[in-house]
Amino acid sequence: MSDVAVDTQAQRIPIGISACLMGEKVRYNGGHKRSLYCLDVLSDCFSFKPFCPELAVGLGVPREPIRLVGDAARPQALGTKDPSLDVTAALAEQGRSVAAALPDMCGYIVIKGSPSCGMERVKVYHPNGMPNGAGRGIFIDALMRANPLLPVEEEGRLNDPVLRENFIARVFALHRWKQQVETEQSYHALLQFHSQSKYLLMAHSYEGYRILGRYLAQAHSEPIEVAMKTYINGFMEHMSHCATRNSQVNVLMHVFGYLKKAIDAECKQEILDSVAEYHRGEVHLVVPLTLLRHYLKRYGSDYIKQQSYLDPHPYKLGLRNYI
């Protein structure tokens, strides 16, 4: 029994997370922001690495709150009561340190509005206390600059079905990259990854699908390290665009094309009707996908069966039941 538990844990994807979201009482007031979705749902797939940068730089619990002050593009993290308390450089260093210490990390979930961890729209103030726009938390900004591939999302935004599916799809895509390409570092592995990811990429960015396809056609002229870096930077950037209903329909029809000669007219019409219902917003994406997967299992080629678009994340998460 214990061996099974160890194996299951080893298969989980390492994900950074704000410690307060794990229920740890590390906030300035001694409280927490426990996320039931992270703990009760995502913990089946992710191995969370909780971290509180404010504790790491020596701020205690409870503590004087900090806030972002100055230029919204390059704010400082200062004490709200004592402006001489400046933890800007220390928080940034923690971001760089975490990025370096966890090279296998495939994503990060942060708390909204935090001057250290907030991903976007964090309030920035003039020294006189008046609002001065919005910025990003010092710690997470440094971490994202140190690891630009890393998918980062605020816990509150995971309530949006489209944003939630996009984030988790990116996490699993990056994990596949690390498992399939970084471990082998060959042109074959790179081309195989792209081949299996074509329709997933197309759903997120048709232009990205074309750009990276053209790039790989001549990538053999470059050192493998350069080709890998160029490709994955572009891939993760294009994957950050949320798939739209129209782009999903486009991909569904491409996948359907692999069945045209194998199924009869009645089955074809059943699939086309379900795609049309999804396009009109009458059903969720899972409906036409379930039909397609049913027929692909029986009649699909190995190439189309291996497309990560069909299973970009565990089915049990039910992410496509809501988009």
N, C-alpha and C positions, 0 to 999 in steps of 0.2 A: 504493500500500500504506500509506504513512504517513497519507494523508488518511482512509482507512478507520479507522485506529487512533485518530486524533484524534476522529472522529465517534463512535466507540464510547465513548471516554472521556467525551465530553460528555454522553452519554445516561445515564451511571451516576449513581446518587443519592448526594449527599454525606452521609456518615455520620461522626460523631466516634468515636474509639476510643482507648482507653488505649494509649500508645505501646509498652508492654511486650508487648502482644498482637500487635503487628506484628513482633516479634522484635528490637526495639531494646533494647540493654542499658542500661536506665535505672533498674533497680530498686536498692534501697538497697545490695544486695550485689554489684552489677555484673552481675546476671543479667537474664533476660527470661522472659516467659510466652507465647512464640509460639503463636498459635492457628491450627492447620492448617485448621479449618473456615472461619475468617474469610478467611485468605489464599488457600486453594485453591478455595473454593466461593463465598463471598459476594462476593469481589473481582470476579467477573464482572458483578455487578449494582450494587455499591456503590463509590463513590470515597471511600476512607477518608482521614480527616483525623486522623493520629496526634498525640497531645498528652500530655505528662507534666507535670502541674501542680507536682509537687515539684521538678522541674528548673527550671520557670518561676519559682518563688519563690526560687531561689538555692541550693537544696540540691544538693550535688554527687553524683558517683558514683565510688567507694562513699561512703556517708554514714551518719550515725547515724539509725536508724529513728525514725519518729514514731508516736504512738498517740493515740487519742481518750481524753480524761481529763475527769472531772466529770459533770455532769448529762447523762444519755443523750439528752435532748431538745435540749440546746444544749451539746455538748461542745467542748472545745478540742483542737487538734492540737499536742501538745507532744513534745519529744525524750524518748526512753525513758531515756537516761542523764543528760541535762541538761534538766530541766523548764523552765529559763529560755528554752529554744529554743521559741518560740511562733510558729507560722506560720498560725494560725487565720484571721486577717483577710486575710492575703496569699492563702491558698488560696481563700477565698470571693470575693475580688476577681477572681481568675483565672476562676472559674466564671462570674461576671457578664460578664467581658470576652469570653470565648469565645462565650457566648450572643449577645452583641451583634455580634461580628465575623463570625459565620457564620449569617446569617438564613435561608439556604436549607437549612441542615442539617435532615435529616428523621429522625435517630435517633442514638443513642449506645450503644456497647458498652463496658462497663467491666470491670475486673478485680475479682474477688470479694475481700472482706475488707480492702480497702485503706482506710486512714484518710483518704485524699484522694478516692479514686474509688469505693469500695464503695457499691453501691446500697442495700443493706439488710443487717441482721444483722452490722454491723461491731462488733467488741468495743469496749466502753467501760470504762474503769478508774477506780477511786477514785484519788486522789493517792497513796495508800499501796500501789498496785499490785494491789489486789483487784478482781475483776470487778464491774462496775456496770451490767449490762444491755447493750443493743445499740443502735446508731444507724446513721447514714448518713455516708459520707465527706464532708468539708467542701466540697471542690471540686464534686462532683456534686450535692450538696444545693443549693448556690447556683445552679448551672447550671439545675437542674430548677425552682427557684423563679422564675428569670428567664425560662424558656421552659417553662411548664407543659404545653404541647401535645406536647413532645418525647418520643417513645418511648425509654425507656432500659432496657437489659437487661444482666445480668451474663453474661460469656462462658460460664461453667460451666453456667448455666441453659439455654443454647441446646442442651444435650444432651437436654433434655426435649422430645419432639416437639410437644406441645401448646403449651408456652411459646415454642418456636422459631417455630411457625407464627403464633402470636398476635403476637409482636414484629414479624416481617417483614410480616405483613398490615397492621399499624399504620403501619409505615414507608412502604409503598407507598400506603396511603390518604392519609397526610399529603402525600406527594409529588403525588398526583393533585389534592388540594386546592390546593396551591401552583400547579400548572400550569393548572388549569381555573378556579379561582375567584379566587385572589389576583391573577392577571394581568388579570382582567376587572372584578371587583368590581361585579357587577350581581345583581339579584334573579333574573334568568333563569339566570345561571351557578350561583347558589346552589341554585335549585330543580332544575336539571339534575343537579348533583352528588348531591343527595339522592335524586333519582329513580333514578340509576344505582347508588346505594349501599344501597338499601332492604333488600335481602335479605342483604347482607353485615352490615349493622347488626343486622338481625333475628337472625342467627345468634349474634351476640355478646351482644345484650341486646334481648329483645322489648319490655321496658318502655321502653328508650331509643328504639327504633323508633317507639313510640306517642307518647312525649313530644316528640320532635323533629318528628314529623309534625304534631302539634297546634300546635307553636310556629310552624312555617312557614306554617300556614294564616292566621295573623294578623301575620306578620313584616313585611308591607308597610307597616304603620303606624310602623315604626321606621326610623331612618337605616340605610343599607346597611352602614355600618361596624359599627354595633351588632348588626345581624342576623347578620352574618358571624361576629363574635366570639362571640356567644352560641351560635350553631349549632356552630361547630367546637370550642369548649370542651366542649360536651355530647357531640358526636360522638366525640371522642378519649377522653373519659372512659368512655363506654359501650363503645367498642372495646377498652378495656383489660381487660374481662372476657373470659376465655377461653371460646370456644364449647364447648358440651357436646355429647355424642352426641345427646341428646334435641333440643337446639335445632337441630342440623344436620339431623336427620330432619324437623323441622317445616319448615325452609326447603326441603329437597329435595322435600317433598310440595307446597309452594306452587309451586315451579318445575314440577313434574310436571303441575300443573293446567293449564299453558299448552299441554300436548300432548294432553290427553284427547280432544279432538275431531279430532285430526289423525292419530293412529296406531291400528292395529287392536288387538284384544284380546290377541293373543299378545305384541305389543311392550309393551303396558301391563303385562302380567303379568311380563315380563322385568325391567322397571324396578322394579316393586313388590317383586319377589323380592330384587333387589340391595339395595334400601333396607332391607328387613327383615333381610337378612344383615348389613348394616352396623350396624343397630340392635342386633343380638344380639352384636356384636363379632367376627363371623366374618371380615369383610373390612374393608379400610381405606376411608376416604372416597372415595378416587380411583375406586373401582369403580362405585358408583352415579353419581358425577359424570361419568365417562367415557361412560356410557350416555346420560345426559341430554344431554350436550353433543353427542353423535352425532345424536340426533333433533332437538335444537333447531337444529342447523346446517341441517337440511333443512326443518323445519316451524315453527320458532319465529318469533315476531314480532320486529320490530326492538327493541321495548322489552325483552323478556326476554333477547335476545342481548347487549344492552348492559349487563347487570347485572354489576357488578364482582365479585359473589360467584362467578361462574363462572371468573374469572381474576384473583384478587386479587393475585397475584404470578406471576413467570415459571414456566411449567410445568416448565422444566428443573431448578428447585430441588427438585422432587419432594416438597414439604412435606406434601402430602396423601396421600402414599404410606405415611405412618407414623401417621396419626391416625384 
